[in-house]
Amino acid sequence: MSDEKNNLSEQDLQSVQLRELMLHSVASEFARPLSLIALNREYLQTHLEHSGPDYSREKVAQALTDIEDATVCLNRLADNFVDVCACLCSAVTPHSELLDLRSLLESVCADSAEIYRAIGVRLQLVCSDEEHYLIYADSILTERVLLNLLSNGLRACAPGGCVVFALNRRADVLELTVSDDGCGISPAAAAAAFEPFKQPEHSGEQFQGGAGIGLYLCGEYSRLMGWKIDIRPAQPGTCVTLEIPAQQNAAGQLCFHSPLEQLTAWQATRAAVLRELHCVPGLERLRGVQEDETE
């Protein structure tokens, strides 16, 4: 393979390297849920035969649950990989609309009590007393950036840890910081965090992340929407900062959305949040807040 690379042009060499990175990413990301499915398939075979010293109805139920959880993770990984391919092929075009970033963050953080009960990690949203934080951005890409950062923060924290979303206004810019007091990221890894498939190096063993697809997508989506994104080590943990252009005197425009449209958007966001949280170890059974609790 090394001789083949020596004979390639710079552009061809970049294509080969990118292909290798993508293949490595697919292998590392998909290996865990596929192994879980294979392991439980073997146990269910034992169940069908009703034999062996380890057979029990409880283990059968757990095997089915594990397969369901692995399927959720595989669906998320497949979607992320499709998104990565779209970014690499320059096939992502943001569609801007007026968004209330504070309302979106409240929906993203709505499951804080359930998260704490499940894994002992606190999730907080800190905002000033402003009613609206308005931005023009692609709603789907914005949601995916927030969810990837939430997932990374929760994975990095041990029980007793905390993930904080803090939103502040600086002149015509909204500054959103997502910080955690978990295992942290090295300075070298932070410098390359938004490059394709650069797997972050963390200082603790509890981090159960992947090959860096989520951070790469955060960087690409932020760039496409004209945001500035930065990640740096904290003491302790990691801090990600987003600088987002703010919109002044646009609150009235939010009224054009009908109650039905608002409910549909809320339901779509809640489904996306729960889908992301169900891929975090320990949150596979999280129910989330119910619609009638928000009325």
VMD Tcl script that draws the C-alpha trace (Angstrom):
set ca {
  {0.00 0.00 0.00}
  {2.89 2.39 0.74}
  {4.30 1.95 -2.82}
  {0.86 2.70 -4.24}
  {0.68 5.93 -2.23}
  {4.12 7.05 -3.41}
  {2.93 6.93 -7.03}
  {-0.22 8.99 -6.47}
  {-0.76 12.69 -7.05}
  {-1.52 14.89 -4.03}
  {-5.24 14.95 -4.87}
  {-5.37 11.18 -5.34}
  {-3.42 10.69 -2.13}
  {-5.97 12.78 -0.22}
  {-8.76 10.65 -1.69}
  {-7.01 7.45 -0.58}
  {-6.40 8.82 2.90}
  {-10.02 9.97 3.19}
  {-11.26 6.55 2.08}
  {-9.10 4.87 4.72}
  {-10.38 7.25 7.39}
  {-13.98 6.58 6.43}
  {-13.50 2.82 6.46}
  {-11.77 3.00 9.84}
  {-14.59 5.15 11.19}
  {-17.27 2.77 9.98}
  {-15.47 -0.22 11.48}
  {-14.86 1.38 14.87}
  {-18.32 2.94 15.22}
  {-20.34 -0.08 14.10}
  {-18.28 -2.78 15.85}
  {-19.86 -2.40 19.31}
  {-23.57 -2.63 18.45}
  {-22.93 -5.39 15.91}
  {-21.04 -7.39 18.54}
  {-23.90 -6.90 20.96}
  {-26.39 -8.22 18.41}
  {-24.20 -11.24 17.62}
  {-23.72 -12.09 21.30}
  {-27.41 -11.97 22.06}
  {-28.32 -13.89 18.92}
  {-26.22 -16.74 20.27}
  {-28.02 -16.60 23.60}
  {-31.45 -16.55 21.96}
  {-30.43 -19.69 20.08}
  {-29.86 -21.28 23.48}
  {-33.32 -20.08 24.49}
  {-34.92 -21.74 21.47}
  {-33.26 -25.00 22.42}
  {-34.23 -24.55 26.11}
  {-30.89 -25.94 27.12}
  {-27.70 -24.97 28.89}
  {-26.98 -23.95 32.50}
  {-27.29 -20.21 31.73}
  {-30.84 -20.34 30.38}
  {-33.42 -18.11 32.08}
  {-36.44 -16.07 31.04}
  {-34.83 -12.95 32.51}
  {-31.77 -13.34 30.30}
  {-33.98 -13.86 27.26}
  {-35.77 -10.58 27.99}
  {-32.44 -8.80 28.49}
  {-31.10 -10.20 25.23}
  {-34.08 -8.80 23.34}
  {-33.63 -5.44 25.05}
  {-29.94 -5.36 24.16}
  {-30.73 -6.08 20.51}
  {-33.27 -3.26 20.49}
  {-30.71 -0.85 21.99}
  {-28.07 -1.90 19.46}
  {-30.54 -1.34 16.63}
  {-31.18 2.23 17.84}
  {-27.42 2.89 17.87}
  {-26.96 1.43 14.40}
  {-29.72 3.62 12.98}
  {-28.11 6.70 14.51}
  {-24.67 5.70 13.22}
  {-26.03 5.12 9.74}
  {-27.68 8.54 9.68}
  {-24.50 10.21 10.95}
  {-22.42 8.47 8.32}
  {-24.80 9.61 5.57}
  {-24.53 13.15 6.92}
  {-20.72 12.92 6.89}
  {-20.72 11.76 3.28}
  {-23.03 14.65 2.36}
  {-20.65 17.13 4.02}
  {-17.59 15.65 2.32}
  {-19.36 15.86 -1.04}
  {-20.47 19.48 -0.40}
  {-24.09 18.38 -0.69}
  {-25.40 20.14 2.44}
  {-27.21 23.45 1.88}
  {-28.59 25.16 5.01}
  {-32.11 26.57 4.84}
  {-32.29 29.54 7.20}
  {-35.37 30.40 9.22}
  {-36.02 32.45 12.32}
  {-35.40 30.34 15.43}
  {-35.68 31.01 19.14}
  {-32.48 29.37 20.40}
  {-33.61 29.54 24.01}
  {-36.80 27.57 23.28}
  {-34.83 24.95 21.36}
  {-32.35 24.59 24.24}
  {-35.21 24.22 26.74}
  {-36.51 21.29 24.70}
  {-33.03 19.75 24.42}
  {-32.54 20.00 28.19}
  {-36.09 19.03 29.18}
  {-35.06 15.55 30.38}
  {-32.59 16.75 33.01}
  {-34.42 15.15 35.96}
  {-34.76 11.79 34.20}
  {-31.10 11.88 33.14}
  {-29.99 12.52 36.72}
  {-32.08 9.66 38.05}
  {-30.67 7.29 35.43}
  {-26.93 8.08 35.41}
  {-26.38 10.65 38.17}
  {-25.28 13.44 35.81}
  {-26.86 16.89 36.15}
  {-27.92 18.80 33.02}
  {-28.39 22.55 33.38}
  {-29.48 25.40 31.13}
  {-28.32 28.87 32.17}
  {-29.79 31.93 30.42}
  {-30.34 35.57 31.29}
  {-33.85 36.96 31.75}
  {-34.27 37.74 28.05}
  {-37.45 36.21 26.65}
  {-36.06 35.33 23.21}
  {-32.65 34.62 21.70}
  {-33.39 34.87 18.00}
  {-31.17 33.58 15.22}
  {-31.48 32.85 11.51}
  {-30.29 29.28 11.04}
  {-31.18 25.87 9.69}
  {-33.37 24.29 12.39}
  {-32.30 20.69 11.66}
  {-28.56 21.46 11.56}
  {-28.84 23.58 14.73}
  {-30.62 20.74 16.49}
  {-27.97 18.23 15.43}
  {-25.13 20.43 16.68}
  {-26.79 20.78 20.09}
  {-27.56 17.07 20.38}
  {-24.05 15.97 19.44}
  {-22.58 18.30 22.06}
  {-25.10 17.08 24.65}
  {-24.29 13.44 23.91}
  {-20.53 14.04 24.14}
  {-20.87 15.89 27.44}
  {-22.98 13.17 29.04}
  {-20.64 10.42 27.85}
  {-17.64 12.22 29.32}
  {-19.13 12.59 32.81}
  {-19.03 10.10 35.64}
  {-21.89 9.94 38.19}
  {-21.91 13.21 40.10}
  {-20.80 15.18 37.05}
  {-22.54 18.05 35.30}
  {-23.18 19.32 31.75}
  {-24.08 23.00 31.39}
  {-25.54 24.89 28.42}
  {-24.98 28.63 29.02}
  {-26.42 31.25 26.65}
  {-25.34 34.91 26.72}
  {-25.63 37.92 24.43}
  {-22.56 39.91 23.44}
  {-23.49 42.87 21.20}
  {-24.85 41.26 18.00}
  {-23.55 37.77 18.85}
  {-25.08 35.02 20.94}
  {-22.44 33.02 22.81}
  {-23.42 29.47 23.67}
  {-21.04 27.43 25.81}
  {-21.47 23.72 26.41}
  {-19.23 22.61 29.26}
  {-18.81 19.46 31.29}
  {-16.65 18.48 34.25}
  {-15.88 15.03 32.86}
  {-12.71 13.31 31.73}
  {-11.55 16.18 29.52}
  {-9.84 16.45 26.16}
  {-6.12 16.92 25.46}
  {-4.92 20.22 23.90}
  {-3.62 18.35 20.83}
  {-6.94 16.58 20.33}
  {-8.84 19.85 20.78}
  {-6.79 21.49 18.03}
  {-7.85 18.80 15.52}
  {-11.30 18.01 16.94}
  {-13.29 19.23 13.93}
  {-11.20 17.49 11.30}
  {-12.71 14.39 9.67}
  {-12.59 11.33 11.93}
  {-10.05 12.65 14.42}
  {-10.94 10.60 17.48}
  {-10.61 12.81 20.59}
  {-8.20 11.68 23.27}
  {-9.70 11.91 26.75}
  {-7.92 11.77 30.07}
  {-10.30 9.24 31.61}
  {-11.45 5.76 30.75}
  {-15.18 6.38 31.30}
  {-15.65 8.21 27.99}
  {-17.53 5.95 25.59}
  {-17.36 7.97 22.41}
  {-16.75 6.99 18.82}
  {-14.47 7.99 15.99}
  {-15.15 11.72 16.11}
  {-18.02 11.85 13.60}
  {-20.18 13.97 15.90}
  {-17.57 16.69 16.42}
  {-16.74 16.75 12.72}
  {-20.43 17.33 11.92}
  {-20.63 20.07 14.57}
  {-17.70 21.83 12.91}
  {-19.07 21.48 9.38}
  {-22.63 22.54 10.27}
  {-21.32 25.53 12.21}
  {-19.14 26.60 9.28}
  {-22.03 26.26 6.83}
  {-24.27 28.43 9.02}
  {-21.60 31.08 9.59}
  {-20.98 30.25 13.24}
  {-17.64 30.18 15.02}
  {-16.97 27.03 17.06}
  {-14.12 26.32 19.44}
  {-13.30 23.47 21.81}
  {-10.77 23.60 24.62}
  {-9.80 21.68 27.74}
  {-11.33 22.93 30.99}
  {-10.33 22.36 34.60}
  {-11.86 19.86 34.82}
  {-13.59 18.66 31.67}
  {-14.18 20.23 28.27}
  {-15.76 23.47 27.04}
  {-17.20 24.09 23.57}
  {-18.02 27.68 22.58}
  {-20.32 28.70 19.73}
  {-20.55 32.29 18.51}
  {-23.84 32.72 16.63}
  {-25.02 35.90 14.86}
  {-28.06 37.24 16.71}
  {-31.18 38.90 15.27}
  {-32.50 42.08 16.85}
  {-36.15 43.26 16.93}
  {-37.53 40.16 15.22}
  {-39.68 38.72 18.00}
  {-42.94 39.49 16.24}
  {-42.04 37.25 13.35}
  {-42.32 34.22 15.60}
  {-46.09 34.71 15.80}
  {-46.61 33.54 12.21}
  {-46.27 29.92 13.34}
  {-49.62 28.32 14.11}
  {-50.13 26.33 17.34}
  {-50.28 23.12 15.27}
  {-46.97 23.94 13.56}
  {-45.37 24.70 16.91}
  {-46.64 21.40 18.38}
  {-45.38 19.43 15.38}
  {-41.95 21.09 15.60}
  {-41.83 20.40 19.35}
  {-42.71 16.74 18.83}
  {-40.04 16.36 16.13}
  {-37.40 17.90 18.38}
  {-38.41 15.73 21.32}
  {-38.16 12.60 19.16}
  {-34.68 13.62 18.00}
  {-33.55 14.36 21.57}
  {-34.72 10.99 22.89}
  {-33.14 9.18 19.95}
  {-29.78 10.76 20.77}
  {-30.10 10.15 24.51}
  {-31.02 6.49 23.99}
  {-27.54 5.98 22.49}
  {-25.82 7.23 25.67}
  {-24.81 4.37 27.97}
  {-27.25 4.18 30.87}
  {-30.02 6.14 29.12}
  {-31.29 3.39 26.83}
  {-34.61 3.14 28.74}
  {-35.14 6.87 29.23}
  {-38.81 7.78 28.67}
  {-38.42 11.55 28.55}
  {-40.91 14.24 29.44}
  {-44.43 13.73 28.13}
  {-46.34 16.15 25.93}
  {-48.99 16.88 28.56}
  {-46.27 17.88 31.05}
  {-45.28 20.81 28.84}
  {-48.76 22.26 28.31}
}
mol new
graphics top color blue
foreach p $ca { graphics top sphere $p radius 0.5 }
foreach p [lrange $ca 0 end-1] q [lrange $ca 1 end] { graphics top cylinder $p $q radius 0.2 }
display resetview
